């Protein structure tokens, strides 16, 4: 499991939207705390919002600005990456090979295969939207929420 700490930015009836700071490779460095990477990332606005299912928890127990820890299974990341990148690519190659007439037909076939692959990825995403096996899970939440003052 890959653990991420983030801040709750929105609350829905069945999920939370958690904003995390994008990490870079330099986080494995010994100077992690003194580097300023987290501070600079926050200033640059390089954040990611992740939808986390509540898993039968009440949305009333969470506050916007509350710090939470989420976990994302590695196998889900690998499978999602394969699905998102490989399926449209294979669709484009198959589409180009099926319409093997002129160059223009091959281009249209590749585009049709690419769009079909993207559509299949989107349908799979909609199908697994509420499945706990394919979504980040909430690991812990603070007993006394630490609310960050968000300055607009």
C-alpha positions as semicolon CSV with decimal commas, in nm:
position;residue;x (nm);y (nm);z (nm)
1;X;0,000;0,000;0,000
2;X;0,111;0,349;-0,081
3;X;0,025;0,587;0,202
4;X;-0,060;0,952;0,140
5;X;-0,148;1,224;0,385
6;X;-0,385;1,489;0,266
7;X;-0,641;1,748;0,359
8;X;-1,016;1,708;0,311
9;X;-1,129;1,971;0,057
10;X;-1,485;1,850;-0,011
11;X;-1,734;1,615;0,148
12;X;-1,997;1,419;-0,045
13;X;-2,259;1,180;0,086
14;X;-2,052;0,870;0,003
15;X;-1,697;1,003;-0,033
16;X;-1,436;1,261;0,056
17;X;-1,219;1,463;-0,179
18;X;-0,869;1,470;-0,034
19;X;-0,601;1,704;-0,167
20;X;-0,248;1,568;-0,157
21;X;0,080;1,727;-0,258
22;X;0,256;1,567;-0,552
23;X;0,574;1,398;-0,443
24;X;0,897;1,393;-0,633
25;X;1,187;1,151;-0,633
26;X;1,387;1,373;-0,398
27;X;1,160;1,271;-0,110
28;X;1,371;0,963;-0,049
29;X;1,664;1,193;0,026
30;X;1,800;1,217;0,380
31;X;1,736;1,593;0,379
32;X;1,362;1,541;0,334
33;X;1,257;1,765;0,626
34;X;1,502;2,047;0,554
35;X;1,463;2,054;0,177
36;X;1,152;2,268;0,143
37;X;1,004;2,048;-0,132
38;X;0,667;2,024;0,042
39;X;0,656;2,399;0,101
40;X;0,749;2,480;-0,260
41;X;0,498;2,230;-0,396
42;X;0,229;2,390;-0,186
43;X;0,323;2,736;-0,314
44;X;0,336;2,618;-0,675
45;X;-0,008;2,464;-0,639
46;X;0,095;2,118;-0,758
47;X;-0,171;1,930;-0,570
48;X;-0,390;1,637;-0,659
49;X;-0,748;1,580;-0,548
50;X;-0,832;1,216;-0,484
51;X;-1,181;1,076;-0,425
52;X;-1,184;0,847;-0,120
53;X;-1,485;0,630;-0,035
54;X;-1,621;0,661;0,318
55;X;-1,690;0,286;0,354
56;X;-2,003;0,319;0,569
57;X;-1,863;0,606;0,775
58;X;-2,076;0,910;0,828
59;X;-1,972;1,218;0,630
60;X;-2,067;1,426;0,936
61;X;-1,756;1,303;1,120
62;X;-1,525;1,485;0,879
63;X;-1,448;1,854;0,839
64;X;-1,308;2,047;0,548
65;X;-0,943;2,111;0,629
66;X;-0,909;1,794;0,834
67;X;-0,589;1,595;0,785
68;X;-0,641;1,230;0,687
69;X;-0,425;0,942;0,574
70;X;-0,527;0,733;0,277
71;X;-0,385;0,416;0,125
72;X;-0,376;0,317;-0,240
73;X;-0,296;-0,048;-0,320
74;X;0,002;-0,088;-0,556
75;X;-0,177;-0,345;-0,771
76;X;-0,458;-0,099;-0,835
77;X;-0,208;0,162;-0,957
78;X;-0,036;-0,088;-1,185
79;X;-0,360;-0,221;-1,331
80;X;-0,503;0,128;-1,378
81;X;-0,185;0,242;-1,554
82;X;-0,196;-0,057;-1,785
83;X;-0,563;-0,002;-1,856
84;X;-0,534;0,372;-1,920
85;X;-0,223;0,357;-2,138
86;X;-0,237;0,016;-2,302
87;X;-0,604;-0,021;-2,400
88;X;-0,628;0,295;-2,615
89;X;-0,287;0,222;-2,770
90;X;-0,385;-0,132;-2,862
91;X;-0,717;0,002;-2,993
92;X;-0,533;0,250;-3,215
93;X;-0,299;-0,018;-3,354
94;X;-0,586;-0,260;-3,416
95;X;-0,796;0,015;-3,574
96;X;-0,512;0,109;-3,808
97;X;-0,455;-0,254;-3,906
98;X;-0,826;-0,325;-3,970
99;X;-0,859;-0,026;-4,204
100;X;-0,546;-0,113;-4,398
101;X;-0,638;0,057;-4,725
102;X;-0,495;0,400;-4,783
103;X;-0,306;0,613;-4,535
104;X;-0,618;0,816;-4,468
105;X;-0,818;0,502;-4,388
106;X;-0,546;0,383;-4,151
107;X;-0,547;0,721;-3,974
108;X;-0,924;0,713;-3,930
109;X;-0,905;0,352;-3,813
110;X;-0,638;0,441;-3,560
111;X;-0,844;0,735;-3,433
112;X;-1,155;0,517;-3,409
113;X;-0,961;0,250;-3,216
114;X;-0,811;0,513;-2,988
115;X;-1,153;0,663;-2,913
116;X;-1,305;0,318;-2,856
117;X;-1,022;0,232;-2,615
118;X;-1,077;0,560;-2,430
119;X;-1,450;0,492;-2,412
120;X;-1,385;0,146;-2,265
121;X;-1,154;0,297;-2,003
122;X;-1,423;0,550;-1,913
123;X;-1,690;0,280;-1,885
124;X;-1,463;0,073;-1,659
125;X;-1,403;0,381;-1,443
126;X;-1,777;0,442;-1,406
127;X;-1,836;0,075;-1,325
128;X;-1,574;0,065;-1,048
129;X;-1,646;0,413;-0,904
130;X;-1,797;0,273;-0,582
131;X;-1,595;-0,047;-0,556
132;X;-1,363;-0,045;-0,253
133;X;-1,115;-0,277;-0,427
134;X;-1,036;-0,015;-0,692
135;X;-1,037;0,305;-0,486
136;X;-0,817;0,466;-0,224
137;X;-0,917;0,374;0,131
138;X;-0,923;0,587;0,443
139;X;-0,662;0,457;0,687
140;X;-0,702;0,691;0,978
141;X;-0,857;1,015;1,072
142;X;-0,772;1,240;1,361
143;X;-0,984;1,203;1,674
144;X;-0,966;1,580;1,714
145;X;-0,950;1,713;1,359
146;X;-0,668;1,950;1,288
147;X;-0,834;2,213;1,077
148;X;-0,611;2,423;0,857
149;X;-0,715;2,783;0,802
150;X;-0,756;2,812;0,428
151;X;-0,686;3,167;0,315
152;X;-0,864;3,255;-0,007
